[in-house]
Amino acid sequence: MTPPASLLSTWRGLVSAAPAATAIIDGASGRAWTRSELAAAAADWLATLPDTTRARLARCRIVMAEPNGARWFHIFLGLLELGAIPALADSKETPARLAAIAAGCRAAAIWHEGSLTLLASRAAVRRADHCLIKLTSGSTGAPRALAFTHAQMLADGRQICATMSIRPDDLSLGIIPFGHSYGLGHIVVPLLEQGTPVLSAASPFPHVIAADCVRWKPTVFPAVPTLLRALANAGISPDALASLRLVISAGAPLAPADALAFAQKYDLHIHNFYGTSETGGISYDRLGDAAETARGVGSPLEGVRLIWRRGGRFTVESAAVHGDGRYSPPDRGELTPAGELRLLGRAGRTLKIAGRRLDPAEVENALRALPGVRDAFVAADPKRPDSIAAGIAADEPLSHAIDLRRQLSSRIAAWKIPDHIVVTPAFPTTQRGKTDHAALLKMLECQ
């Protein structure tokens, strides 16, 4: 009987079929690696480990904290060849934080800053079909370790590529971290599953990205809103990004003004994408205009089904979902008449203001609809009882807070209008590119 497909078996098939095909271009060094060269580099790295170390780490979890680049794939593929389970952490994590992550997921070693540290703990992998561990952002505490199977990761890549028409002859511009769920589904798995090569960008600075695009001509660009806004505002010739045919935004809401500015400058519409670590991809804006009109995050990916529950909660069902194939995100939403998903905020965020219940998402959506406002965050005022505070990301100059409250008066009830409004050029973000809500709360408290 033929064994089930794995990331390694599909990758080995691609190497065998076209060994000279380009696999990854390292923008920092300018070197292009073929499939066979990438496979050989992974084997060479694995060969540097002593036999005793390889025997000890086989079928164990290993925390892997490696920055984007060709070596990321050397290490990742080497660990898979070893039979280990990479737990993919941010390369900027401190040693103390990585040690805590390793303890939390019972890892046997940590790969960080070019060296492997063996740990006293050792827990053998219980399921032979597990291939990697996603680590959640941990914004409310220690990150959770989510073990995914080969079948689940292959399904996520297959659903994303089929829905977005990402092809083997595309070239993906890799700026988002490879080890995050977004990067795995759009960059790593498409390379290993269907051979879509990757350009690992030299840096996230707009002019460097533009230079990489001119030189290497990538066609697919998974990005985050802060990066797209920076590109829209940078003094870059529109021709620099002419090779791109598909630009994707995820990780945080993309303000309509930023989407429009990018489209007008580069003649490229940005496609909203929505997913979670637990589910992989969920929905995608196929037309590319939802971001410009704040219409939503598109319709479900091919192979994804949404099951609706009370209060706007929904369950995601697909072959890519962690665990038993069904997961309910903490978000609330609704389907528009066109069958597109519109997010309505997080469940459980209800505030009680002077005895009345308030959904912060309602106020945030009203603020985002105001001219000049890119994003909004609403919470109970940390310094004033029974009051609402709001943080607003906006380009300066912006109307005075009094004017903002006046504009809100025609959209929401008076008692829902924030008493305290803090304006900032951009919201703080976590290492994963998501809005840092803890930092926002501190900002509201300090200003």
HELIX and SHEET records of a PDB file:
HELIX    1   1 LEU A    7  ALA A   17  1                                  11    
HELIX    2   2 ARG A   35  ALA A   47  1                                  13    
HELIX    3   3 ASP A   51  LEU A   57  1                                   7    
HELIX    4   4 ALA A   70  LEU A   82  1                                  13    
HELIX    5   5 PRO A   95  GLY A  104  1                                  10    
HELIX    6   6 HIS A  150  MET A  164  1                                  15    
HELIX    7   7 SER A  181  GLY A  183  1                                   3    
HELIX    8   8 LEU A  184  VAL A  188  3                                   5    
HELIX    9   9 VAL A  189  GLN A  194  1                                   6    
HELIX   10  10 PRO A  206  TRP A  216  1                                  11    
HELIX   11  11 PRO A  225  ASN A  233  1                                   9    
HELIX   12  12 PRO A  238  LEU A  241  5                                   4    
HELIX   13  13 PRO A  256  TYR A  266  1                                  11    
HELIX   14  14 ALA A  290  THR A  293  1                                   4    
HELIX   15  15 ARG A  310  GLY A  312  5                                   3    
HELIX   16  16 PRO A  360  ARG A  368  1                                   9    
HELIX   17  17 ALA A  401  LEU A  408  1                                   8    
HELIX   18  18 ALA A  414  LYS A  416  5                                   3    
HELIX   19  19 HIS A  437  CYS A  446  1                                  10    
SHEET    1   A 4 ARG A  31  THR A  34  0                                        
SHEET    2   A 4 THR A  22  ASP A  26 -1                                        
SHEET    3   A 4 VAL A 198  SER A 200  1                                        
SHEET    4   A 4 SER A 172  GLY A 174  1                                        
SHEET    1   B 6 SER A 115  LEU A 118  0                                        
SHEET    2   B 6 ALA A 109  HIS A 112 -1                                        
SHEET    3   B 6 ARG A  61  ALA A  65  1                                        
SHEET    4   B 6 ILE A  85  LEU A  88  1                                        
SHEET    5   B 6 HIS A 130  LEU A 135  1                                        
SHEET    6   B 6 ALA A 145  THR A 149 -1                                        
SHEET    1   C 5 VAL A 220  ALA A 223  0                                        
SHEET    2   C 5 LEU A 246  SER A 249  1                                        
SHEET    3   C 5 ILE A 270  THR A 276  1                                        
SHEET    4   C 5 GLY A 280  TYR A 284 -1                                        
SHEET    5   C 5 SER A 299  PRO A 300 -1                                        
SHEET    1   D 3 ARG A 305  TRP A 308  0                                        
SHEET    2   D 3 PHE A 314  GLU A 317 -1                                        
SHEET    3   D 3 ARG A 326  TYR A 327 -1                                        
SHEET    1   E 2 ASP A 331  LEU A 335  0                                        
SHEET    2   E 2 LEU A 341  ARG A 346 -1                                        
SHEET    1   F 2 LEU A 351  ILE A 353  0                                        
SHEET    2   F 2 ARG A 356  LEU A 358 -1                                        
SHEET    1   G 3 VAL A 373  ALA A 380  0                                        
SHEET    2   G 3 ILE A 388  ALA A 394 -1                                        
SHEET    3   G 3 HIS A 420  THR A 424  1                                        
END                                                                             
